[in-house]
Amino acid sequence: MNEQTDQPLKVIYNGSCPICSREVNGYAKYAANNDLDLKFEDLNDVDLNAYGLDRDTAAKQFHVDDGHKIVGGVDAFILLWSRMPRFRFLARFVSLPVIKPIARVVYDRVLAPALFAMHKRRERRKNA
């Protein structure tokens, strides 16, 4: 297991989102190549009730489960990056007191809503 916890970090992501899945596939490949204790679970293929999430909540933002709690948004990225040596600098940078509030606004008010809107459009087209 990793040095920070005895629980694997579980990343809950939207595999039907081309942007999300591409990013997470890069993290998964890096984790596998470096024997990191990270699990990647597509929200479309898991029981979200086990995480206390419904489908829309899970699709609205990036989530991780550290074995004790579910963390979402920018804090989820920080937690994931902190477990990956190549990305630890990014976790530290985004955690800075001046940067973190800006990152939260950009992610929560621009990026996550845009990705969720694209997700809902894909679902409507799929169900039409």
C-alpha positions as CSV (number, residue, x, y, z in Angstrom):
1,M,0.0,0.0,0.0
2,N,1.1,3.6,-0.2
3,E,2.9,5.5,2.5
4,Q,0.0,7.8,3.3
5,T,-2.7,5.4,4.2
6,D,-3.6,1.7,4.3
7,Q,-6.6,2.3,2.0
8,P,-6.3,2.5,-1.7
9,L,-7.6,5.8,-3.1
10,K,-10.6,5.2,-5.4
11,V,-11.1,7.6,-8.2
12,I,-14.7,7.9,-9.3
13,Y,-14.9,9.4,-12.8
14,N,-17.2,9.7,-15.8
15,G,-16.0,7.3,-18.4
16,S,-18.5,8.5,-20.9
17,C,-16.9,12.0,-20.9
18,P,-14.2,12.0,-23.5
19,I,-12.2,14.7,-21.6
20,C,-12.6,13.1,-18.2
21,S,-11.8,9.6,-19.4
22,R,-8.7,10.8,-21.3
23,E,-7.3,12.5,-18.2
24,V,-8.2,9.7,-15.9
25,N,-6.7,7.1,-18.3
26,G,-3.5,9.0,-18.1
27,Y,-3.5,8.9,-14.3
28,A,-4.4,5.2,-14.4
29,K,-1.6,4.4,-16.8
30,Y,0.9,6.3,-14.6
31,A,-0.4,4.6,-11.5
32,A,-0.1,1.1,-13.1
33,N,3.4,1.9,-14.4
34,N,4.5,3.1,-10.9
35,D,2.7,0.4,-8.8
36,L,0.6,3.0,-7.0
37,D,-2.4,1.9,-4.9
38,L,-5.0,3.7,-6.8
39,K,-8.3,2.3,-8.2
40,F,-10.2,3.9,-11.0
41,E,-14.0,3.3,-11.1
42,D,-16.2,4.6,-13.9
43,L,-19.4,6.0,-12.4
44,N,-21.3,4.2,-15.3
45,D,-20.1,0.8,-14.1
46,V,-20.2,0.9,-10.3
47,D,-22.9,1.0,-7.6
48,L,-22.8,4.6,-6.7
49,N,-24.9,4.0,-3.6
50,A,-21.8,2.4,-2.0
51,Y,-20.3,5.9,-2.2
52,G,-23.4,7.7,-1.1
53,L,-23.6,9.3,-4.5
54,D,-26.3,9.4,-7.2
55,R,-25.6,9.5,-10.9
56,D,-26.0,13.2,-11.4
57,T,-24.0,14.1,-8.3
58,A,-21.2,11.8,-9.3
59,A,-21.2,13.2,-12.9
60,K,-21.2,16.9,-11.7
61,Q,-17.6,16.8,-10.4
62,F,-14.6,14.6,-10.0
63,H,-14.7,12.5,-6.8
64,V,-12.3,10.3,-4.8
65,D,-12.8,7.9,-1.9
66,D,-9.9,7.8,0.5
67,G,-11.4,4.9,2.5
68,H,-12.8,7.3,5.1
69,K,-14.7,9.9,3.1
70,I,-15.7,11.0,-0.3
71,V,-14.0,14.1,-1.5
72,G,-15.1,16.1,-4.6
73,G,-13.9,18.9,-6.9
74,V,-10.5,20.6,-6.5
75,D,-9.9,18.8,-3.2
76,A,-10.3,15.5,-5.0
77,F,-7.7,16.4,-7.6
78,I,-5.4,17.6,-4.8
79,L,-5.8,14.3,-3.0
80,L,-5.2,12.3,-6.1
81,W,-2.2,14.3,-7.2
82,S,-0.6,14.1,-3.7
83,R,-0.6,10.3,-4.1
84,M,1.3,10.4,-7.5
85,P,4.9,11.5,-7.3
86,R,4.9,13.1,-10.7
87,F,1.9,15.3,-9.7
88,R,2.8,16.2,-6.1
89,F,4.1,19.6,-7.1
90,L,0.7,20.3,-8.7
91,A,-1.1,19.2,-5.4
92,R,1.2,21.6,-3.5
93,F,0.7,24.4,-5.9
94,V,-3.1,24.2,-6.1
95,S,-3.2,23.9,-2.3
96,L,-1.5,27.3,-1.9
97,P,-3.8,29.8,-0.1
98,V,-4.0,32.2,-3.0
99,I,-4.4,29.5,-5.7
100,K,-6.9,27.1,-4.1
101,P,-9.8,29.6,-4.0
102,I,-9.2,30.6,-7.6
103,A,-9.0,26.9,-8.7
104,R,-12.2,26.2,-6.9
105,V,-14.0,29.0,-8.6
106,V,-12.7,28.0,-12.1
107,Y,-13.5,24.3,-11.5
108,D,-16.8,24.7,-9.7
109,R,-18.3,27.5,-11.8
110,V,-16.8,27.0,-15.2
111,L,-15.2,23.6,-15.9
112,A,-17.4,21.2,-13.9
113,P,-20.7,22.8,-15.1
114,A,-19.5,22.8,-18.7
115,L,-18.5,19.1,-18.5
116,F,-21.8,18.2,-16.8
117,A,-23.8,20.0,-19.5
118,M,-21.9,18.1,-22.2
119,H,-22.6,14.8,-20.2
120,K,-26.4,15.6,-20.1
121,R,-26.4,16.3,-23.9
122,R,-24.6,13.0,-24.5
123,E,-27.2,11.2,-22.4
124,R,-30.1,12.9,-24.2
125,R,-28.7,11.9,-27.6
126,K,-28.1,8.4,-26.4
127,N,-31.7,8.0,-25.1
128,A,-33.3,9.8,-28.1
